[in-house]
Amino acid sequence: MPGDLPEQPRCPFCEGDETELHSLFGSHASVTTYWCRSCRSPFEQMKWGREISSPRTPRP
């Protein structure tokens, strides 16, 4: 599993931590689909947790 993916993200619906990776690719290439075993809901999360600087933001 790629290093940028969280092992077990919290479910945004029930705040449960019993989640599992469902698919590396969600509705877009930049999201991953997880499955919550507590509330039985799929949810997506951005693959990259680090902040990406905007083209308008001056770089140091």
Biopython code that builds the backbone (N, CA, C, O; Angstrom):
import numpy as np
from Bio.PDB.StructureBuilder import StructureBuilder

atoms = [
    (1, "MET", "N", (0.847, -1.176, 0.000)),
    (1, "MET", "CA", (0.000, 0.000, 0.000)),
    (1, "MET", "C", (0.887, 1.231, 0.000)),
    (1, "MET", "O", (1.866, 1.267, 0.745)),
    (2, "PRO", "N", (0.583, 2.250, -0.810)),
    (2, "PRO", "CA", (1.401, 3.451, -0.870)),
    (2, "PRO", "C", (1.508, 4.130, 0.487)),
    (2, "PRO", "O", (0.573, 4.088, 1.287)),
    (3, "GLY", "N", (2.648, 4.754, 0.741)),
    (3, "GLY", "CA", (2.907, 5.367, 2.027)),
    (3, "GLY", "C", (2.053, 6.569, 2.359)),
    (3, "GLY", "O", (1.921, 6.908, 3.535)),
    (4, "ASP", "N", (1.461, 7.236, 1.365)),
    (4, "ASP", "CA", (0.667, 8.428, 1.617)),
    (4, "ASP", "C", (-0.751, 8.115, 2.074)),
    (4, "ASP", "O", (-1.471, 9.028, 2.477)),
    (5, "LEU", "N", (-1.177, 6.860, 2.026)),
    (5, "LEU", "CA", (-2.535, 6.494, 2.417)),
    (5, "LEU", "C", (-2.604, 6.196, 3.907)),
    (5, "LEU", "O", (-1.745, 5.494, 4.441)),
    (6, "PRO", "N", (-3.626, 6.727, 4.585)),
    (6, "PRO", "CA", (-3.782, 6.367, 5.995)),
    (6, "PRO", "C", (-4.198, 4.910, 6.121)),
    (6, "PRO", "O", (-4.953, 4.410, 5.287)),
    (7, "GLU", "N", (-3.719, 4.223, 7.148)),
    (7, "GLU", "CA", (-4.058, 2.813, 7.313)),
    (7, "GLU", "C", (-5.534, 2.633, 7.643)),
    (7, "GLU", "O", (-6.205, 1.786, 7.053)),
    (8, "GLN", "N", (-6.037, 3.421, 8.578)),
    (8, "GLN", "CA", (-7.436, 3.323, 8.968)),
    (8, "GLN", "C", (-7.984, 4.715, 9.237)),
    (8, "GLN", "O", (-7.956, 5.167, 10.381)),
    (9, "PRO", "N", (-8.482, 5.409, 8.219)),
    (9, "PRO", "CA", (-9.066, 6.729, 8.465)),
    (9, "PRO", "C", (-10.396, 6.588, 9.199)),
    (9, "PRO", "O", (-11.051, 5.549, 9.107)),
    (10, "ARG", "N", (-10.794, 7.625, 9.924)),
    (10, "ARG", "CA", (-12.078, 7.618, 10.616)),
    (10, "ARG", "C", (-13.193, 7.874, 9.604)),
    (10, "ARG", "O", (-13.026, 8.638, 8.653)),
    (11, "CYS", "N", (-14.311, 7.232, 9.823)),
    (11, "CYS", "CA", (-15.473, 7.393, 8.955)),
    (11, "CYS", "C", (-16.046, 8.801, 9.141)),
    (11, "CYS", "O", (-16.263, 9.221, 10.278)),
    (12, "PRO", "N", (-16.298, 9.539, 8.058)),
    (12, "PRO", "CA", (-16.857, 10.883, 8.187)),
    (12, "PRO", "C", (-18.336, 10.882, 8.587)),
    (12, "PRO", "O", (-18.863, 11.926, 8.972)),
    (13, "PHE", "N", (-19.005, 9.748, 8.503)),
    (13, "PHE", "CA", (-20.432, 9.672, 8.823)),
    (13, "PHE", "C", (-20.689, 9.312, 10.283)),
    (13, "PHE", "O", (-21.489, 9.966, 10.952)),
    (14, "CYS", "N", (-20.012, 8.272, 10.782)),
    (14, "CYS", "CA", (-20.269, 7.816, 12.156)),
    (14, "CYS", "C", (-19.063, 8.013, 13.077)),
    (14, "CYS", "O", (-19.139, 7.694, 14.264)),
    (15, "GLU", "N", (-17.949, 8.535, 12.546)),
    (15, "GLU", "CA", (-16.705, 8.734, 13.297)),
    (15, "GLU", "C", (-16.090, 7.415, 13.773)),
    (15, "GLU", "O", (-15.216, 7.415, 14.640)),
    (16, "GLY", "N", (-16.541, 6.303, 13.211)),
    (16, "GLY", "CA", (-16.001, 5.002, 13.581)),
    (16, "GLY", "C", (-14.603, 4.789, 13.024)),
    (16, "GLY", "O", (-14.229, 5.384, 12.013)),
    (17, "ASP", "N", (-13.832, 3.934, 13.692)),
    (17, "ASP", "CA", (-12.476, 3.654, 13.221)),
    (17, "ASP", "C", (-12.347, 2.238, 12.664)),
    (17, "ASP", "O", (-11.238, 1.776, 12.397)),
    (18, "GLU", "N", (-13.462, 1.555, 12.488)),
    (18, "GLU", "CA", (-13.442, 0.222, 11.886)),
    (18, "GLU", "C", (-13.631, 0.357, 10.379)),
    (18, "GLU", "O", (-14.685, 0.024, 9.836)),
    (19, "THR", "N", (-12.590, 0.850, 9.716)),
    (19, "THR", "CA", (-12.649, 1.082, 8.276)),
    (19, "THR", "C", (-11.613, 0.223, 7.572)),
    (19, "THR", "O", (-10.644, -0.228, 8.183)),
    (20, "GLU", "N", (-11.827, 0.004, 6.291)),
    (20, "GLU", "CA", (-10.871, -0.774, 5.504)),
    (20, "GLU", "C", (-10.781, -0.190, 4.098)),
    (20, "GLU", "O", (-11.730, 0.413, 3.597)),
    (21, "LEU", "N", (-9.641, -0.378, 3.486)),
    (21, "LEU", "CA", (-9.426, 0.076, 2.121)),
    (21, "LEU", "C", (-10.310, -0.740, 1.187)),
    (21, "LEU", "O", (-10.271, -1.970, 1.197)),
    (22, "HIS", "N", (-11.099, -0.050, 0.389)),
    (22, "HIS", "CA", (-11.999, -0.734, -0.544)),
    (22, "HIS", "C", (-11.423, -0.724, -1.959)),
    (22, "HIS", "O", (-11.464, -1.737, -2.658)),
    (23, "SER", "N", (-10.885, 0.429, -2.379)),
    (23, "SER", "CA", (-10.327, 0.557, -3.722)),
    (23, "SER", "C", (-9.292, 1.674, -3.733)),
    (23, "SER", "O", (-9.505, 2.724, -3.126)),
    (24, "LEU", "N", (-8.172, 1.455, -4.420)),
    (24, "LEU", "CA", (-7.153, 2.502, -4.522)),
    (24, "LEU", "C", (-7.626, 3.690, -5.341)),
    (24, "LEU", "O", (-7.105, 4.795, -5.186)),
    (25, "PHE", "N", (-8.600, 3.480, -6.205)),
    (25, "PHE", "CA", (-9.116, 4.564, -7.036)),
    (25, "PHE", "C", (-10.604, 4.718, -6.803)),
    (25, "PHE", "O", (-11.365, 3.758, -6.921)),
    (26, "GLY", "N", (-11.019, 5.946, -6.468)),
    (26, "GLY", "CA", (-12.429, 6.242, -6.259)),
    (26, "GLY", "C", (-13.019, 6.855, -7.513)),
    (26, "GLY", "O", (-12.716, 6.426, -8.626)),
    (27, "SER", "N", (-13.864, 7.864, -7.329)),
    (27, "SER", "CA", (-14.507, 8.512, -8.468)),
    (27, "SER", "C", (-13.519, 9.342, -9.288)),
    (27, "SER", "O", (-13.791, 9.673, -10.441)),
    (28, "HIS", "N", (-12.381, 9.675, -8.695)),
    (28, "HIS", "CA", (-11.302, 10.393, -9.379)),
    (28, "HIS", "C", (-9.985, 9.697, -9.030)),
    (28, "HIS", "O", (-9.909, 8.961, -8.046)),
    (29, "ALA", "N", (-8.973, 9.928, -9.823)),
    (29, "ALA", "CA", (-7.673, 9.290, -9.580)),
    (29, "ALA", "C", (-7.020, 9.774, -8.290)),
    (29, "ALA", "O", (-6.150, 9.094, -7.746)),
    (30, "SER", "N", (-7.430, 10.947, -7.791)),
    (30, "SER", "CA", (-6.798, 11.513, -6.601)),
    (30, "SER", "C", (-7.457, 11.088, -5.290)),
    (30, "SER", "O", (-7.020, 11.510, -4.220)),
    (31, "VAL", "N", (-8.500, 10.262, -5.355)),
    (31, "VAL", "CA", (-9.162, 9.808, -4.127)),
    (31, "VAL", "C", (-9.130, 8.290, -4.015)),
    (31, "VAL", "O", (-9.022, 7.581, -5.016)),
    (32, "THR", "N", (-9.223, 7.810, -2.796)),
    (32, "THR", "CA", (-9.257, 6.388, -2.489)),
    (32, "THR", "C", (-10.580, 6.091, -1.802)),
    (32, "THR", "O", (-11.066, 6.904, -1.015)),
    (33, "THR", "N", (-11.165, 4.942, -2.090)),
    (33, "THR", "CA", (-12.436, 4.570, -1.482)),
    (33, "THR", "C", (-12.201, 3.638, -0.298)),
    (33, "THR", "O", (-11.469, 2.654, -0.402)),
    (34, "TYR", "N", (-12.830, 3.959, 0.824)),
    (34, "TYR", "CA", (-12.785, 3.142, 2.029)),
    (34, "TYR", "C", (-14.192, 2.653, 2.352)),
    (34, "TYR", "O", (-15.174, 3.201, 1.854)),
    (35, "TRP", "N", (-14.287, 1.625, 3.182)),
    (35, "TRP", "CA", (-15.557, 1.055, 3.614)),
    (35, "TRP", "C", (-15.585, 1.071, 5.134)),
    (35, "TRP", "O", (-14.637, 0.623, 5.779)),
    (36, "CYS", "N", (-16.676, 1.589, 5.714)),
    (36, "CYS", "CA", (-16.844, 1.601, 7.162)),
    (36, "CYS", "C", (-17.643, 0.372, 7.572)),
    (36, "CYS", "O", (-18.771, 0.175, 7.121)),
    (37, "ARG", "N", (-17.055, -0.445, 8.423)),
    (37, "ARG", "CA", (-17.755, -1.646, 8.889)),
    (37, "ARG", "C", (-18.794, -1.314, 9.956)),
    (37, "ARG", "O", (-19.719, -2.097, 10.172)),
    (38, "SER", "N", (-18.663, -0.175, 10.624)),
    (38, "SER", "CA", (-19.619, 0.198, 11.670)),
    (38, "SER", "C", (-20.968, 0.611, 11.086)),
    (38, "SER", "O", (-22.003, 0.069, 11.471)),
    (39, "CYS", "N", (-20.960, 1.572, 10.156)),
    (39, "CYS", "CA", (-22.224, 2.057, 9.588)),
    (39, "CYS", "C", (-22.466, 1.544, 8.169)),
    (39, "CYS", "O", (-23.468, 1.882, 7.539)),
    (40, "ARG", "N", (-21.543, 0.730, 7.678)),
    (40, "ARG", "CA", (-21.659, 0.097, 6.359)),
    (40, "ARG", "C", (-21.817, 1.124, 5.232)),
    (40, "ARG", "O", (-22.666, 0.984, 4.352)),
    (41, "SER", "N", (-20.974, 2.155, 5.288)),
    (41, "SER", "CA", (-21.000, 3.209, 4.280)),
    (41, "SER", "C", (-19.656, 3.306, 3.572)),
    (41, "SER", "O", (-18.611, 3.203, 4.215)),
    (42, "PRO", "N", (-19.667, 3.504, 2.255)),
    (42, "PRO", "CA", (-18.420, 3.798, 1.556)),
    (42, "PRO", "C", (-18.123, 5.298, 1.677)),
    (42, "PRO", "O", (-19.043, 6.111, 1.758)),
    (43, "PHE", "N", (-16.851, 5.653, 1.689)),
    (43, "PHE", "CA", (-16.471, 7.063, 1.682)),
    (43, "PHE", "C", (-15.130, 7.204, 0.988)),
    (43, "PHE", "O", (-14.348, 6.256, 0.914)),
    (44, "GLU", "N", (-14.879, 8.395, 0.484)),
    (44, "GLU", "CA", (-13.639, 8.668, -0.240)),
    (44, "GLU", "C", (-12.776, 9.626, 0.556)),
    (44, "GLU", "O", (-13.271, 10.438, 1.337)),
    (45, "GLN", "N", (-11.473, 9.513, 0.340)),
    (45, "GLN", "CA", (-10.522, 10.397, 0.990)),
    (45, "GLN", "C", (-9.405, 10.710, 0.004)),
    (45, "GLN", "O", (-9.012, 9.861, -0.796)),
    (46, "MET", "N", (-8.900, 11.939, 0.069)),
    (46, "MET", "CA", (-7.788, 12.314, -0.796)),
    (46, "MET", "C", (-6.602, 11.404, -0.517)),
    (46, "MET", "O", (-6.332, 11.058, 0.633)),
    (47, "LYS", "N", (-5.895, 11.019, -1.576)),
    (47, "LYS", "CA", (-4.746, 10.123, -1.425)),
    (47, "LYS", "C", (-3.576, 10.796, -0.728)),
    (47, "LYS", "O", (-2.892, 10.160, 0.074)),
    (48, "TRP", "N", (-3.336, 12.053, -1.012)),
    (48, "TRP", "CA", (-2.153, 12.720, -0.507)),
    (48, "TRP", "C", (-2.529, 13.600, 0.655)),
    (48, "TRP", "O", (-3.315, 14.536, 0.509)),
    (49, "GLY", "N", (-1.965, 13.300, 1.822)),
    (49, "GLY", "CA", (-2.271, 14.046, 3.029)),
    (49, "GLY", "C", (-1.469, 15.331, 3.149)),
    (49, "GLY", "O", (-1.821, 16.214, 3.931)),
    (50, "ARG", "N", (-0.399, 15.440, 2.383)),
    (50, "ARG", "CA", (0.420, 16.642, 2.491)),
    (50, "ARG", "C", (-0.204, 17.777, 1.679)),
    (50, "ARG", "O", (-0.905, 17.551, 0.693)),
    (51, "GLU", "N", (0.071, 18.991, 2.122)),
    (51, "GLU", "CA", (-0.493, 20.164, 1.464)),
    (51, "GLU", "C", (0.282, 20.455, 0.183)),
    (51, "GLU", "O", (1.513, 20.432, 0.175)),
    (52, "ILE", "N", (-0.431, 20.722, -0.876)),
    (52, "ILE", "CA", (0.181, 21.062, -2.155)),
    (52, "ILE", "C", (0.055, 22.566, -2.334)),
    (52, "ILE", "O", (-1.043, 23.114, -2.236)),
    (53, "SER", "N", (1.174, 23.238, -2.595)),
    (53, "SER", "CA", (1.133, 24.690, -2.705)),
    (53, "SER", "C", (0.426, 25.123, -3.983)),
    (53, "SER", "O", (0.547, 24.494, -5.034)),
    (54, "SER", "N", (-0.303, 26.199, -3.858)),
    (54, "SER", "CA", (-1.049, 26.760, -4.974)),
    (54, "SER", "C", (-0.077, 27.454, -5.925)),
    (54, "SER", "O", (0.956, 27.958, -5.485)),
    (55, "PRO", "N", (-0.392, 27.489, -7.231)),
    (55, "PRO", "CA", (0.500, 28.192, -8.163)),
    (55, "PRO", "C", (0.582, 29.683, -7.863)),
    (55, "PRO", "O", (1.538, 30.342, -8.272)),
    (56, "ARG", "N", (-0.406, 30.223, -7.153)),
    (56, "ARG", "CA", (-0.402, 31.651, -6.817)),
    (56, "ARG", "C", (0.381, 31.942, -5.546)),
    (56, "ARG", "O", (0.690, 33.099, -5.264)),
    (57, "THR", "N", (0.702, 30.921, -4.784)),
    (57, "THR", "CA", (1.438, 31.105, -3.539)),
    (57, "THR", "C", (2.931, 31.185, -3.851)),
    (57, "THR", "O", (3.489, 30.262, -4.446)),
    (58, "PRO", "N", (3.589, 32.291, -3.451)),
    (58, "PRO", "CA", (5.036, 32.369, -3.707)),
    (58, "PRO", "C", (5.781, 31.317, -2.898)),
    (58, "PRO", "O", (5.479, 31.080, -1.729)),
    (59, "ARG", "N", (6.735, 30.706, -3.527)),
    (59, "ARG", "CA", (7.548, 29.686, -2.857)),
    (59, "ARG", "C", (8.737, 30.338, -2.177)),
    (59, "ARG", "O", (9.284, 31.314, -2.689)),
    (60, "PRO", "N", (9.147, 29.808, -1.019)),
    (60, "PRO", "CA", (10.306, 30.398, -0.307)),
    (60, "PRO", "C", (11.599, 30.164, -1.047)),
    (60, "PRO", "O", (12.658, 30.591, -0.589)),
]
sb = StructureBuilder()
sb.init_structure("model")
sb.init_model(0)
sb.init_chain("A")
sb.init_seg("    ")
for serial, (resi, resn, name, xyz) in enumerate(atoms, 1):
    if name == "N":
        sb.init_residue(resn, " ", resi, " ")
    sb.init_atom(name, np.array(xyz, "f"), 0.0, 1.0, " ", f" {name:<3s}", serial, name[0])
structure = sb.get_structure()
